[in-house]
Amino acid sequence: MKVHLMYPDRDFDLNQTLPPNAQELIDDLALTPLFDAMAQRDEFLFNSARTAILCGISDPGTIVYRQDVLKVFLRSPELAREMYELASETLEARRKNYLGIFTKNPSGVIYQSVRLLQLLMEALHKLRSIADQNRNRVESAGLTALFDMVQVELSDDYLERVRAHLKRFDIDNGMLLRVQLGPGNRGTHYTLVQDENRGPNWLGLVLGRRRGYTFHLSARDEAGHRVLAEMKDRGTNQAANALAQSADHILSFFHQLKAEVAFFVGCLNVSDGLVRIGAPTCFPTPLDARERHWYAQGIYDICLCLNTQQQVVGNDLSADGKDLWVVTGANQGGKSTFLRSVGITQLMMQSGMFVPARSLTANTVEAVFTHFRKEEDAEMNQGKFDEELSRMSHIVDQISPEALLLCNESFAATNEREGSEVARQIIEALVEHSVQVVFVTHLYAFAGKLYGEQREDTLFLRAMRTEEGKRTFRIEPGRPLSTSFGRDLYEEVFEQATTAALEGKQG
């Protein structure tokens, strides 16, 4: 029995190793609000969201496969929540009542396994009912395959036969073993067999339907009881293994069902939050990583939106055939927010989610990396510029062609000439090796030189503001300006000086 809602041909591994740069992505892109919104204080949902988003997929077909499942759940959210609750309640009941299932005593294993399987049969019956009620309403390949499998493998006849078999394993009133005599009259080939003549309280024996010999052990015969127990364990060992494996197989199915449905329940949770805010979402069209196509309308930072609980400014973007995006403009004009929106949207798309935009068509990437400015090293083990170079070296060791690198004010810890030259050499080398780069910078020498080369593979964007200097928080195509920040510096320096002088006179 396979779930296969996340992949068409394999299971989703909730415990897979996160990318080496997972914590950098969480910190730089400020992803925690998204995980929290998906989890709604459910730790399992939080882990599912984090794993699915950070361990994204680059195959467009698999992304669309997940999207189709999510679209069904968005239309019928009660379906996803019912499946998640069924799996959770089943596993919780097992945890509370059957902690000792895998004991060394075969008779104990049979006793516990039978009762666990009876509980699991009830859960499978409920799942069959869910499949029966919803099979004709689903249009995704993933849910169709799951419900078809459930209906075929868990038919009424099958479930009834399993219940009947489990009743025959009631060993409270004894059991019938078949044993052969081997060399030295030692017992061999111990086998647990079905006693067709046994009725309640061994009525068959009482009525004499079967001839046999009976012996009784004294209550003080410890050796005799021990030998009899060993004979009983030998006879039941094979049956105990089969029952335990059956229970484990069904439990694994419910574990997998919970793990995969959890991702979609998380998507429903964050969708509900965005609907309350009035923030738009859409299902993106994913393209092959080599196509270099990015077209978005109204893309915004979903984590900022969730934090502020209000709509935020979105941006339109057209970047066909562009390997390098260079973003310049005024301080606090929305450049970093735009950069985060690109990274988060890429991760969400490649997890199979909807994205924070009115529309999006974009190529996938093999991995996402970030290189953002950090605070000064408090322990002073290395200078800030050395630290930036060290982090970039670590990224270069891990990055591969068709990856995406997001840089926020990289190499600004040194003078502009040196920082620009370092940035130019590193970024050009990465682009030459088919790495897609989005570079937010104040280094005019770097941005201006690239703009002067009129490279066809480079897109120049700028944070806009009005003639009066008011920020619009819009990022639009525009050439780098060497005077972008003169007014900001003038107002910051001279307004502070004027204020200080006035306060001095008043004092």
Phi, psi and omega in degrees: 000125182236146179273299173053049172267338181265327177228147179286342188227008179200168181279156172273125182265102181293334184260016180295155181291131178288158178302151180302332182261022184302315183292325177296320177296317180298316183287310186290322181269358179054056187278345186304318178302326178292314179298318180296319180295325178287325186279322184051048177070013176260113185299323180295317178295323179299312181295322178296314180298314181299315182293314183296321184282319182281336179251059184291175182242148182255355181277116181302324181297317179291324177299313179295325177302314178291319179304318182296321177296315182296323179299320177297315181293328176294326177284329181229070184299331180296334179294311180297316183293324178294318179293319180294317180294321178298312180296318182295314182294323179295313180292325179291320178297321177297317182297320184284327191248347186226044181292335186259027186297318186265076178263173180277345182272114182302322179296320177295322178297317179298313182302310182289320182296319180299315181290324176293318180295326176297319176295318181293327177297322177295320178294320178294325177296319177296321178295322177298320179296320177297317179296317180298321184284335189242355185304318184278356181258350183265146182236003180268148180296323183295310181290325177298314180296319180296311182292324176297316179299316180298316182292324181283312186278340181243051179291164179302319181297317180295313181298322180291320179295322178295316179299319180296317179297321181294326178295328182288346180268019175285103185258011181298328182259022178105178182210162180249123180245145172251128183227140174256152177269132180250197179305136180069021181059028176276143182288137176224165176054052176294128182221133174277124184238159179280129179266097183292336184271355186276127174245189178303131178062031179057045182302327181299320180292321182298320182277358176077028180289343182220135179272145178185182181245146183232139172226155183239143178259140174292146179299337181267359182277080183295319180296318179296317177296323180293317178297318180295321178296321179294319177298318180297317181294322178297319182289332184260355187300314182295317179295322179297318178297317182295317179294318180296319179293322178296316178297319180295322180296316180289322176299319178299322178298314180291326173300315182291321178299316179296316182298320184278319179291332180304320179300317182288326175296320176299320177297320178297320181298313182288330176296318178300319179295319181290326177296319179298324179284332185089019181276136184282152172220163177206163172267121184283162172260107182277141179240166179300146185301335184274357187280335179053065179224129177218113176226118183226147172236124176068033178290136183218167181277105184294327181290323175295321179297316180291326180292316184272346182057038175206162179294146178239164183294131176257167182229147173262148185210134174228116187222055178291130175069019183256123177269334184231126173249125179249120185247121179234181176134185188293153173300143178056034180262002178105009183294312181295321178298318177298317181299315178296322180298323178294313181295314181295317180298319178299314180295317180295317179301316185279359170266349182098008181276171162289170183231158180280084180190164174280328174201152180204130167234122187209151174284150174280170176226160180285330179193160178244132177234151178231144175224090183253156175298140178244165176290160179301142177295111184296330181273355177057038177285334177203156179292164184295319180293320177298321179296319178298316180295322179296315179295320179294322177298319179295321178295315181299326178294333184259333191288154182224165177304150182069019174268170179239128178243125178252118182246129180239104179057040179291143175064026177270002183278354177242187180289161188297322182296311181292315180299320180295319181292318178297315180299315183299313183294317182291313184293317179298321179295319179294316179298321178298335180259029172064032172263131178274131187232133170244119191237108174270127187208154169254002182280095183293324180301322178289307184294319182295320179296316179296320180296322180294335180282347178052051181286134181287339183267009184240134177249131180251125181237154181218140173287122188270160173206162181283172178298334179277359179091005180282133180287137175259346183061025175257139177250119184227161176302136181182147181284154177296142179245128179289340182254021185301330191244007182299313181296321179300313181294319181299311182295321182295315184284308188283327176293322177294320180294319179296316179299318180295320181294318180295318179296325179294320180293320180294326179292000000 
